[in-house]
Amino acid sequence: MDITQTDPRAALYLWYAHRRNSAAFYKKLAALIPKSNSRVLDVGCGDGILVLEIAERAAFVVGLDISPTLIEFARQRQIESGKKNVEWVIASVEAPPFCMQSFDHVISCMALRLSNLDQSLPNLRQLVAPHGRIIIEDSVSVPPRFGFWLSHIWKTVRRIPSLYQFYGWQGMWREVKYKFSSAGLQDAHLSTKISPTRFIEIYQRHFPESDQRLDLVPGRLVWENKPKRQ
């Protein structure tokens, strides 16, 4: 089955993941989660690369993604890895099907900017247990110098050789068409709206406790849920 034909958005994600698929990158991100007998949620898990890395450190890991296609790829990765302490859930971070404080740690990589942050970020705070961590790694971008359209066209054209190498002529063409579809344009707009300044502004608003932030720089938040003393 040609994924560019059945689910071009998921195909585009897989192409992005392939480009940044550095074992060192995912190991470094997973290392932000303390190695312990913990329950971890990966929000926007995609095809499960980070989930399976975290499974080396935690007792149980749940990968959540809105895409059934990507979850199928993640399940296949799990089978190949032989890891048993992993489960997958198809759902949105804006309506996660979990009880409050269900997880010791919550992590998300390159996904939350595509959600409604005023819904997803409060949800993450509710899901993490006391003394747990929320770790967010996301993409930030400088506002396009020559406007959205020129920037979008130029970025798409630059990616054509890599898309061709990854998916062939037909797949490449489907992905280019998707980039200019209403769904593709919506994702592109969401990505360009999170500038470095905007990232800091949003995450300071939802995680205002400066004494609980281990790291807050453009593109990354690491926050610990420290209960208030009575």
TIBA-575896 format. One line per 5 residues: number of its first residue (from 1); for each residue y, x, z of N, C-alpha, C. Coordinates in nm, 4 decimals. Example, Ala and Ser with C-alpha at 12.3 -4.5 7.8 and 13.67 -1.06 7.14 Angstrom:
REM residues 2
1) -0.5690:1.3190:0.7800:-0.4500:1.2300:0.7800:-0.3300:1.3200:0.7800 ~ -0.2250:1.2850:0.7080:-0.1060:1.3670:0.7140:0.0030:1.2900:0.7870
REM end
This chain:
REM residues 230
1) -0.1200:0.0844:0.0000:0.0000:0.0000:0.0000:0.1257:0.0884:0.0000 ~ 0.2198:0.0578:-0.0876:0.3428:0.1351:-0.0989:0.4453:0.0810:0.0007 ~ 0.4747:0.1593:0.1041:0.5655:0.1134:0.2083:0.7066:0.0922:0.1565 ~ 0.7477:0.1659:0.0517:0.8813:0.1451:-0.0037:0.8937:0.0077:-0.0679 ~ 0.7815:-0.0507:-0.1064:0.7822:-0.1840:-0.1662:0.7718:-0.2934:-0.0603
6) 0.6895:-0.2703:0.0421:0.6672:-0.3733:0.1438:0.7714:-0.3712:0.2549 ~ 0.8238:-0.2529:0.2879:0.9196:-0.2429:0.3984:1.0091:-0.1201:0.3762 ~ 1.1090:-0.1326:0.2890:1.1929:-0.0158:0.2568:1.2705:0.0392:0.3753 ~ 1.3044:-0.0468:0.4713:1.3763:0.0030:0.5893:1.2863:0.0963:0.6706 ~ 1.1611:0.0537:0.6923:1.0670:0.1387:0.7646:1.0401:0.2670:0.6872
11) 1.0328:0.2566:0.5555:1.0098:0.3754:0.4723:1.1246:0.4752:0.4881 ~ 1.2467:0.4240:0.4953:1.3620:0.5114:0.5129:1.3562:0.5804:0.6484 ~ 1.3148:0.5062:0.7524:1.3002:0.5665:0.8847:1.1976:0.6793:0.8811 ~ 1.0830:0.6556:0.8170:0.9790:0.7582:0.8106:1.0284:0.8832:0.7395 ~ 1.1104:0.8632:0.6373:1.1684:0.9783:0.5669:1.2603:1.0573:0.6602
16) 1.3454:0.9844:0.7365:1.4328:1.0517:0.8334:1.3499:1.1271:0.9366 ~ 1.2466:1.0604:0.9893:1.1629:1.1222:1.0926:1.0941:1.2469:1.0391 ~ 1.0518:1.2426:0.9129:0.9868:1.3576:0.8514:1.0841:1.4756:0.8424 ~ 1.2090:1.4475:0.8121:1.3086:1.5548:0.7979:1.3359:1.6246:0.9304 ~ 1.3350:1.5483:1.0418:1.3633:1.6099:1.1707:1.2366:1.6333:1.2530
21) 1.1200:1.6218:1.1897:0.9936:1.6331:1.2619:0.9683:1.7768:1.3050 ~ 1.0414:1.8165:1.4052:1.0242:1.9483:1.4646:0.9552:1.9302:1.5988 ~ 0.8420:1.9941:1.6175:0.7697:1.9831:1.7437:0.8585:2.0272:1.8599 ~ 0.9417:2.1292:1.8373:1.0293:2.1788:1.9433:1.1310:2.0726:1.9848 ~ 1.1839:1.9967:1.8870:1.2824:1.8926:1.9171:1.2228:1.7880:2.0106
26) 1.1043:1.7375:1.9785:1.0436:1.6319:2.0592:0.9949:1.6848:2.1934 ~ 0.9464:1.8075:2.1988:0.9049:1.8660:2.3260:1.0239:1.8821:2.4198 ~ 1.1373:1.9258:2.3648:1.2576:1.9444:2.4456:1.3079:1.8112:2.4988 ~ 1.3012:1.7067:2.4170:1.3453:1.5748:2.4611:1.2497:1.5184:2.5661 ~ 1.1213:1.5307:2.5433:1.0225:1.4804:2.6393:1.0331:1.5536:2.7729
31) 1.0738:1.6802:2.7703:1.0834:1.7595:2.8931:1.1921:1.7087:2.9872 ~ 1.2814:1.6232:2.9385:1.3828:1.5624:3.0251:1.3217:1.4600:3.1193 ~ 1.1983:1.4181:3.0903:1.1256:1.3279:3.1791:1.0432:1.4122:3.2754 ~ 1.0634:1.3946:3.4062:0.9852:1.4735:3.5025:0.8353:1.4509:3.4831 ~ 0.7589:1.5574:3.4904:0.6139:1.5481:3.4742:0.5548:1.4909:3.6027
36) 0.5013:1.3691:3.5940:0.4520:1.3024:3.7142:0.3629:1.1851:3.6748 ~ 0.3130:1.1154:3.7765:0.2305:0.9964:3.7563:0.3226:0.8769:3.7325 ~ 0.3869:0.8744:3.6158:0.4944:0.7774:3.5919:0.4646:0.6854:3.4744 ~ 0.5430:0.5749:3.4705:0.5380:0.4804:3.3589:0.6659:0.4998:3.2777 ~ 0.6498:0.5175:3.1480:0.7645:0.5493:3.0620:0.7703:0.4510:2.9460
41) 0.8921:0.4100:2.9112:0.9161:0.3246:2.7948:0.9979:0.4016:2.6928 ~ 0.9496:0.4049:2.5680:1.0257:0.4622:2.4564:1.0784:0.3468:2.3721 ~ 1.2097:0.3316:2.3686:1.2752:0.2212:2.2986:1.3110:0.2648:2.1566 ~ 1.2631:0.1876:2.0574:1.2824:0.2265:1.9185:1.1906:0.3423:1.8847 ~ 1.0627:0.3255:1.9175:0.9671:0.4375:1.9111:0.9299:0.4773:1.7697
46) 0.9588:0.3928:1.6695:0.9252:0.4280:1.5326:0.7762:0.4507:1.5149 ~ 0.7399:0.5627:1.4548:0.5983:0.5889:1.4292:0.5309:0.6661:1.5417 ~ 0.5956:0.6735:1.6587:0.5270:0.7161:1.7800:0.5201:0.8636:1.8096 ~ 0.5942:0.9471:1.7378:0.5858:1.0915:1.7614:0.6250:1.1262:1.9049 ~ 0.7401:1.0724:1.9507:0.7876:1.1035:2.0847:0.6971:1.0427:2.1912
51) 0.6484:0.9214:2.1695:0.5583:0.8564:2.2654:0.4380:0.9452:2.2944 ~ 0.3767:0.9975:2.1905:0.2557:1.0782:2.2082:0.2869:1.2123:2.2734 ~ 0.4082:1.2620:2.2548:0.4497:1.3834:2.3253:0.4663:1.3544:2.4744 ~ 0.5278:1.2397:2.5058:0.5480:1.2023:2.6459:0.4151:1.1737:2.7145 ~ 0.3176:1.1253:2.6401:0.1858:1.0940:2.6966:0.1194:1.2168:2.7575
56) 0.1662:1.3363:2.7219:0.1149:1.4584:2.7828:0.1699:1.4775:2.9242 ~ 0.2810:1.4080:2.9551:0.3509:1.4298:3.0817:0.3396:1.3121:3.1779 ~ 0.3134:1.1926:3.1270:0.3192:1.0711:3.2074:0.1831:1.0025:3.2149 ~ 0.1680:0.9157:3.3155:0.0420:0.8430:3.3321:0.0247:0.7364:3.2251 ~ 0.1367:0.6728:3.1869:0.1282:0.5614:3.0921:0.2599:0.5503:3.0160
61) 0.2512:0.5316:2.8859:0.3706:0.5229:2.8016:0.3607:0.3993:2.7127 ~ 0.4716:0.3258:2.7030:0.4813:0.2116:2.6133:0.5826:0.2439:2.5048 ~ 0.5430:0.2235:2.3806:0.6348:0.2387:2.2683:0.6780:0.1015:2.2202 ~ 0.8078:0.0775:2.2179:0.8630:-0.0516:2.1754:0.9416:-0.0336:2.0469 ~ 0.9144:-0.1186:1.9489:0.9905:-0.1155:1.8242:0.9889:-0.2541:1.7623
66) 1.0942:-0.2860:1.6899:1.1053:-0.4170:1.6272:1.0273:-0.4256:1.4964 ~ 0.9840:-0.3109:1.4441:0.9189:-0.3062:1.3132:0.7662:-0.3063:1.3254 ~ 0.6973:-0.4117:1.2819:0.5504:-0.4102:1.2815:0.4930:-0.2982:1.1950 ~ 0.5619:-0.2656:1.0858:0.5153:-0.1585:0.9973:0.5110:-0.0250:1.0703 ~ 0.6184:0.0079:1.1415:0.6231:0.1353:1.2127:0.5236:0.1387:1.3285
71) 0.5032:0.0252:1.3940:0.4047:0.0202:1.5017:0.2644:0.0465:1.4480 ~ 0.2360:-0.0005:1.3268:0.1059:0.0284:1.2669:0.0886:0.1787:1.2425 ~ 0.1946:0.2436:1.1953:0.1892:0.3886:1.1787:0.1697:0.4571:1.3137 ~ 0.2364:0.4051:1.4178:0.2239:0.4633:1.5510:0.0812:0.4494:1.6037 ~ 0.0207:0.3346:1.5820:-0.1179:0.3142:1.6271:-0.2131:0.4116:1.5576
76) -0.1878:0.4364:1.4297:-0.2713:0.5316:1.3574:-0.2549:0.6723:1.4139 ~ -0.1317:0.7087:1.4465:-0.1080:0.8393:1.5092:-0.1838:0.8492:1.6418 ~ -0.1818:0.7411:1.7186:-0.2509:0.7425:1.8474:-0.4014:0.7635:1.8283 ~ -0.4598:0.6932:1.7326:-0.6031:0.7090:1.7050:-0.6343:0.8538:1.6705 ~ -0.5511:0.9136:1.5861:-0.5731:1.0526:1.5459:-0.5564:1.1492:1.6626
81) -0.4677:1.1152:1.7564:-0.4432:1.2038:1.8710:-0.5496:1.1904:1.9788 ~ -0.6155:1.0737:1.9836:-0.7160:1.0501:2.0863:-0.6598:1.0127:2.2221 ~ -0.5289:0.9921:2.2329:-0.4668:0.9589:2.3615:-0.4919:0.8112:2.3958 ~ -0.5288:0.7868:2.5212:-0.5627:0.6517:2.5672:-0.4531:0.5882:2.6540 ~ -0.3624:0.6677:2.7049:-0.2629:0.6185:2.8006:-0.1354:0.5696:2.7321
86) -0.1529:0.4999:2.6198:-0.0392:0.4539:2.5387:-0.0617:0.3094:2.4965 ~ 0.0471:0.2321:2.4953:0.0419:0.0953:2.4434:0.1651:0.0723:2.3575 ~ 0.1535:-0.0231:2.2633:0.2619:-0.0507:2.1691:0.3033:-0.1964:2.1783 ~ 0.4337:-0.2219:2.1695:0.4874:-0.3576:2.1781:0.5875:-0.3780:2.0650 ~ 0.5720:-0.4874:1.9927:0.6669:-0.5230:1.8869:0.7690:-0.6194:1.9464
91) 0.8901:-0.5726:1.9667:0.9953:-0.6546:2.0264:1.1286:-0.5830:2.0101 ~ 1.2353:-0.6566:2.0397:1.3704:-0.6022:2.0308:1.4178:-0.5576:2.1681 ~ 1.4952:-0.4509:2.1716:1.5531:-0.4052:2.2972:1.6549:-0.5055:2.3498 ~ 1.7052:-0.5933:2.2626:1.7987:-0.6959:2.3079:1.7281:-0.8089:2.3827 ~ 1.5951:-0.8164:2.3705:1.5151:-0.9150:2.4440:1.3802:-0.8532:2.4795
96) 1.3776:-0.7498:2.5630:1.2522:-0.6814:2.5942:1.1621:-0.7679:2.6816 ~ 1.0317:-0.7736:2.6519:0.9398:-0.8624:2.7244:0.8815:-0.7972:2.8501 ~ 0.9683:-0.7431:2.9350:0.9215:-0.6737:3.0548:0.9978:-0.7238:3.1767 ~ 0.9359:-0.7109:3.2937:1.0021:-0.7460:3.4190:1.1007:-0.6366:3.4586 ~ 1.1927:-0.6716:3.5461:1.2884:-0.5737:3.5968:1.2147:-0.4599:3.6663
101) 1.2660:-0.3395:3.6492:1.2138:-0.2188:3.7125:1.0673:-0.1947:3.6775 ~ 1.0298:-0.2254:3.5543:0.8913:-0.2073:3.5099:0.8557:-0.0619:3.4837 ~ 0.9575:0.0241:3.4655:0.9304:0.1615:3.4231:1.0023:0.2622:3.5118 ~ 0.9355:0.3752:3.5315:0.9976:0.4829:3.6076:1.1031:0.5543:3.5255 ~ 1.0799:0.5630:3.3944:1.1766:0.6280:3.3059:1.1825:0.5524:3.1738
106) 1.3010:0.5513:3.1140:1.3216:0.4888:2.9831:1.3888:0.5913:2.8930 ~ 1.3396:0.6017:2.7694:1.3943:0.6984:2.6751:1.4136:0.6320:2.5397 ~ 1.5109:0.6778:2.4645:1.5335:0.6258:2.3299:1.5901:0.7370:2.2434 ~ 1.5375:0.7497:2.1225:1.5792:0.8571:2.0324:1.6208:0.8005:1.8970 ~ 1.7466:0.8170:1.8609:1.8001:0.7824:1.7294:1.7765:0.6357:1.6923
111) 1.7950:0.5452:1.7887:1.7654:0.4045:1.7611:1.8697:0.3078:1.8152 ~ 1.9265:0.3357:1.9310:2.0072:0.2335:1.9984:2.1348:0.1975:1.9238 ~ 2.1884:0.2895:1.8447:2.3130:0.2586:1.7730:2.2957:0.1409:1.6767 ~ 2.1697:0.1108:1.6396:2.1428:-0.0009:1.5493:2.1256:-0.1324:1.6244 ~ 2.1395:-0.1287:1.7566:2.1289:-0.2507:1.8374:2.2675:-0.2951:1.8825
116) 2.2721:-0.4101:1.9477:2.3948:-0.4556:2.0131:2.4013:-0.3846:2.1473 ~ 2.4813:-0.2807:2.1577:2.4811:-0.1955:2.2756:2.5236:-0.2693:2.4016 ~ 2.6063:-0.3727:2.3870:2.6477:-0.4487:2.5050:2.5344:-0.5354:2.5589 ~ 2.4266:-0.5508:2.4836:2.3067:-0.6173:2.5330:2.1981:-0.5160:2.5685 ~ 2.1765:-0.4199:2.4806:2.0642:-0.3281:2.5004:2.0844:-0.2357:2.6207
121) 2.2049:-0.1852:2.6424:2.2254:-0.0915:2.7522:2.2077:-0.1568:2.8896 ~ 2.2650:-0.2772:2.9151:2.2350:-0.3435:3.0425:2.0861:-0.3729:3.0603 ~ 2.0155:-0.4026:2.9511:1.8714:-0.4263:2.9605:1.7988:-0.3008:3.0080 ~ 1.8386:-0.1858:2.9554:1.7732:-0.0620:2.9965:1.7960:-0.0355:3.1451 ~ 1.9147:-0.0638:3.1938:1.9433:-0.0440:3.3364:1.8524:-0.1314:3.4219
126) 1.8253:-0.2515:3.3764:1.7394:-0.3417:3.4537:1.5930:-0.2984:3.4507 ~ 1.5521:-0.2330:3.3427:1.4111:-0.1978:3.3271:1.3702:-0.0749:3.4074 ~ 1.4653:0.0125:3.4407:1.4299:0.1375:3.5059:1.4251:0.1189:3.6578 ~ 1.3223:0.1741:3.7208:1.3031:0.1622:3.8653:1.3963:0.2574:3.9401 ~ 1.4160:0.2359:4.0708:1.4969:0.3293:4.1497:1.4442:0.4714:4.1384
131) 1.5367:0.5652:4.1296:1.5093:0.7082:4.1161:1.4541:0.7450:3.9781 ~ 1.4494:0.6498:3.8864:1.4051:0.6788:3.7505:1.5195:0.7266:3.6633 ~ 1.4854:0.7714:3.5439:1.5858:0.8226:3.4505:1.5943:0.7356:3.3257 ~ 1.7138:0.7254:3.2724:1.7374:0.6729:3.1384:1.7875:0.7888:3.0536 ~ 1.7194:0.8124:2.9429:1.7527:0.9252:2.8547:1.7766:0.8699:2.7147
136) 1.8942:0.8931:2.6625:1.9294:0.8409:2.5301:1.9778:0.9564:2.4428 ~ 1.9122:0.9712:2.3302:1.9530:1.0683:2.2274:1.9840:0.9873:2.1022 ~ 2.1067:0.9975:2.0526:2.1417:0.9152:1.9364:2.2316:0.9929:1.8416 ~ 2.2502:0.9352:1.7262:2.3294:0.9990:1.6217:2.4749:0.9560:1.6336 ~ 2.5642:1.0516:1.6278:2.7074:1.0218:1.6219:2.7622:1.0829:1.4936
141) 2.8706:1.0270:1.4450:2.9242:1.0755:1.3172:3.0762:1.0713:1.3184 ~ 3.1346:1.1725:1.2587:3.2797:1.1737:1.2409:3.3152:1.0649:1.1401 ~ 3.4208:0.9864:1.1646:3.4589:0.8821:1.0692:3.4742:0.9376:0.9278 ~ 3.4230:0.8660:0.8262:3.4291:0.9157:0.6879:3.5718:0.9504:0.6456 ~ 3.5885:1.0691:0.5916:3.7216:1.1158:0.5540:3.7801:1.0356:0.4385
146) 3.6952:0.9949:0.3451:3.7436:0.9242:0.2267:3.7002:0.7771:0.2252 ~ 3.6761:0.7211:0.3426:3.6382:0.5810:0.3500:3.4872:0.5623:0.3449 ~ 3.4434:0.4433:0.3873:3.3000:0.4173:0.3982:3.2293:0.4273:0.2642 ~ 3.2829:0.3639:0.1593:3.2092:0.3529:0.0336:3.1867:0.4875:-0.0341 ~ 3.2909:0.5693:-0.0433:3.2736:0.7009:-0.1056:3.1749:0.7862:-0.0266
151) 3.1847:0.7775:0.1058:3.0931:0.8531:0.1907:2.9493:0.8052:0.1731 ~ 2.9297:0.6740:0.1686:2.7949:0.6171:0.1551:2.7327:0.6545:0.0202 ~ 2.8118:0.6456:-0.0844:2.7613:0.6818:-0.2178:2.7238:0.8292:-0.2219 ~ 2.8117:0.9152:-0.1690:2.7860:1.0591:-0.1727:2.6609:1.0952:-0.0922 ~ 2.6460:1.0384:0.0280:2.5285:1.0675:0.1096:2.4004:1.0213:0.0405
156) 2.4059:0.9043:-0.0222:2.2875:0.8515:-0.0901:2.2482:0.9404:-0.2073 ~ 2.3465:0.9815:-0.2859:2.3193:1.0681:-0.4014:2.2584:1.2008:-0.3563 ~ 2.3115:1.2566:-0.2479:2.2593:1.3839:-0.1969:2.1144:1.3730:-0.1517 ~ 2.0732:1.2548:-0.1084:1.9375:1.2376:-0.0549:1.8344:1.2079:-0.1631 ~ 1.8790:1.1839:-0.2852:1.7858:1.1476:-0.3927:1.6763:1.2528:-0.4141
161) 1.7069:1.3831:-0.4232:1.5984:1.4804:-0.4447:1.4926:1.4776:-0.3339 ~ 1.5373:1.4657:-0.2091:1.4422:1.4633:-0.0979:1.3592:1.3346:-0.0983 ~ 1.4228:1.2215:-0.1292:1.3502:1.0950:-0.1377:1.2488:1.0981:-0.2515 ~ 1.2879:1.1602:-0.3625:1.1950:1.1726:-0.4752:1.0734:1.2568:-0.4366 ~ 1.0983:1.3663:-0.3677:0.9891:1.4536:-0.3259:0.8954:1.3815:-0.2292
166) 0.9504:1.2944:-0.1471:0.8725:1.2262:-0.0427:0.7991:1.1037:-0.0965 ~ 0.8652:1.0262:-0.1868:0.8100:0.8979:-0.2297:0.7870:0.8851:-0.3807 ~ 0.8271:0.9849:-0.4594:0.8125:0.9729:-0.6037:0.9252:0.8897:-0.6639 ~ 0.9218:0.8757:-0.7997:1.0325:0.8088:-0.8689:1.0487:0.6643:-0.8261 ~ 0.9422:0.5858:-0.8276:0.9540:0.4438:-0.7955:0.9971:0.4227:-0.6511
171) 0.9354:0.4977:-0.5605:0.9726:0.4850:-0.4201:1.1159:0.5265:-0.3951 ~ 1.1588:0.6351:-0.4605:1.2964:0.6805:-0.4463:1.3935:0.5720:-0.4926 ~ 1.3642:0.5103:-0.6061:1.4529:0.4084:-0.6605:1.4609:0.2873:-0.5677 ~ 1.3468:0.2493:-0.5084:1.3469:0.1368:-0.4150:1.4320:0.1681:-0.2918 ~ 1.4246:0.2920:-0.2457:1.5032:0.3296:-0.1284:1.6529:0.3329:-0.1589
176) 1.6879:0.3788:-0.2786:1.8293:0.3779:-0.3181:1.8805:0.2340:-0.3271 ~ 1.7995:0.1461:-0.3846:1.8398:0.0051:-0.3920:1.8548:-0.0547:-0.2528 ~ 1.7633:-0.0153:-0.1627:1.7741:-0.0664:-0.0252:1.9039:-0.0195:0.0402 ~ 1.9422:0.1058:0.0160:2.0644:0.1594:0.0769:2.1879:0.0776:0.0396 ~ 2.1820:0.0097:-0.0771:2.2969:-0.0701:-0.1209:2.2710:-0.2203:-0.1068
181) 2.1613:-0.2567:-0.0402:2.1358:-0.3971:-0.0091:2.2168:-0.4353:0.1143 ~ 2.2223:-0.5642:0.1452:2.2996:-0.6092:0.2609:2.2458:-0.5485:0.3903 ~ 2.1114:-0.5409:0.4032:2.0519:-0.4829:0.5243:2.0807:-0.3333:0.5326 ~ 2.0688:-0.2629:0.4204:2.0953:-0.1197:0.4195:2.2399:-0.0872:0.4497 ~ 2.3305:-0.1668:0.3958:2.4731:-0.1460:0.4217:2.5079:-0.1755:0.5671
186) 2.4412:-0.2759:0.6239:2.4651:-0.3073:0.7646:2.4250:-0.1897:0.8538 ~ 2.3091:-0.1311:0.8273:2.2652:-0.0151:0.9053:2.3604:0.1028:0.8869 ~ 2.4064:0.1222:0.7645:2.4982:0.2326:0.7376:2.6300:0.2139:0.8124 ~ 2.6802:0.0894:0.8157:2.8030:0.0608:0.8897:2.7842:0.0867:1.0386 ~ 2.6697:0.0438:1.0927:2.6424:0.0644:1.2354:2.6381:0.2132:1.2684
191) 2.5791:0.2923:1.1801:2.5683:0.4360:1.2053:2.7044:0.5042:1.2053 ~ 2.7921:0.4644:1.1145:2.9228:0.5303:1.1054:3.0191:0.4840:1.2129 ~ 2.9882:0.3732:1.2828:3.0788:0.3232:1.3865:3.0689:0.4034:1.5160 ~ 2.9578:0.4764:1.5364:2.9413:0.5504:1.6609:2.9919:0.6936:1.6415 ~ 3.1210:0.7102:1.6607:3.1811:0.8433:1.6546:3.1599:0.9115:1.7899
196) 3.1822:1.0416:1.8000:3.1672:1.1089:1.9300:3.2504:1.0450:2.0404 ~ 3.3756:1.0107:2.0098:3.4617:0.9480:2.1103:3.4096:0.8107:2.1493 ~ 3.3664:0.7344:2.0509:3.3142:0.6004:2.0760:3.1862:0.6059:2.1591 ~ 3.1009:0.7035:2.1334:2.9780:0.7197:2.2108:3.0107:0.7351:2.3592 ~ 3.1016:0.8281:2.3900:3.1399:0.8506:2.5292:3.1980:0.7246:2.5906
201) 3.2838:0.6574:2.5177:3.3491:0.5358:2.5679:3.2467:0.4279:2.6039 ~ 3.1519:0.4028:2.5135:3.0519:0.2982:2.5361:2.9635:0.3318:2.6551 ~ 2.9143:0.4540:2.6595:2.8177:0.4890:2.7637:2.8836:0.5064:2.9000 ~ 3.0093:0.5458:2.9057:3.0808:0.5480:3.0332:3.1030:0.4069:3.0854 ~ 3.1223:0.3128:2.9932:3.1436:0.1738:3.0348:3.0177:0.1144:3.0970
206) 2.9027:0.1451:3.0410:2.7781:0.0867:3.0908:2.7104:0.1717:3.1978 ~ 2.7478:0.2992:3.2067:2.6947:0.3881:3.3099:2.8128:0.4603:3.3759 ~ 2.8938:0.3847:3.4529:3.0191:0.4413:3.5038:3.0019:0.5403:3.6187 ~ 2.8833:0.5446:3.6786:2.8644:0.6285:3.7975:2.8541:0.7752:3.7579 ~ 2.9623:0.8469:3.7701:2.9633:0.9865:3.7264:2.8681:1.0721:3.8089
211) 2.8436:1.0341:3.9359:2.7540:1.1135:4.0197:2.6071:1.0931:3.9834 ~ 2.5787:0.9932:3.8969:2.4403:0.9684:3.8570:2.4111:1.0176:3.7148 ~ 2.5127:1.0674:3.6472:2.4928:1.1172:3.5116:2.4629:1.2667:3.5154 ~ 2.3442:1.3031:3.4726:2.3082:1.4433:3.4644:2.3663:1.5064:3.3385 ~ 2.3890:1.4221:3.2372:2.4409:1.4724:3.1100:2.5030:1.3568:3.0343
216) 2.6250:1.3715:2.9897:2.6882:1.2738:2.9010:2.7780:1.3499:2.8058 ~ 2.7263:1.3722:2.6873:2.8009:1.4381:2.5804:2.7817:1.3538:2.4556 ~ 2.8658:1.3695:2.3540:2.8441:1.2908:2.2316:2.7029:1.3079:2.1777 ~ 2.6274:1.1986:2.1777:2.4914:1.2026:2.1264:2.3836:1.2021:2.2321 ~ 2.4198:1.2232:2.3593:2.3158:1.2265:2.4626:2.3675:1.1733:2.5957
221) 2.2839:1.0917:2.6596:2.3063:1.0488:2.7978:2.1780:1.0727:2.8752 ~ 2.1889:1.1329:2.9927:2.0786:1.1400:3.0886:2.1343:1.0892:3.2205 ~ 2.0727:0.9810:3.2717:2.1262:0.9112:3.3898:2.0129:0.8815:3.4866 ~ 2.0371:0.9011:3.6166:1.9368:0.8726:3.7181:1.9769:0.7504:3.7980 ~ 1.8801:0.6636:3.8214:1.9042:0.5397:3.8952:1.8913:0.5666:4.0454
226) 2.0021:0.6058:4.1039:2.0023:0.6364:4.2487:2.0471:0.5135:4.3257 ~ 1.9578:0.4533:4.4051:1.9966:0.3336:4.4816:2.1107:0.3658:4.5794 ~ 2.1967:0.2680:4.6003:2.3078:0.2871:4.6942:2.2526:0.2847:4.8361 ~ 2.3102:0.3709:4.9191:2.2707:0.3730:5.0602:2.3251:0.2502:5.1318 ~ 2.2417:0.1945:5.2138:2.2830:0.0752:5.2894:2.3670:0.1179:5.4097
REM end
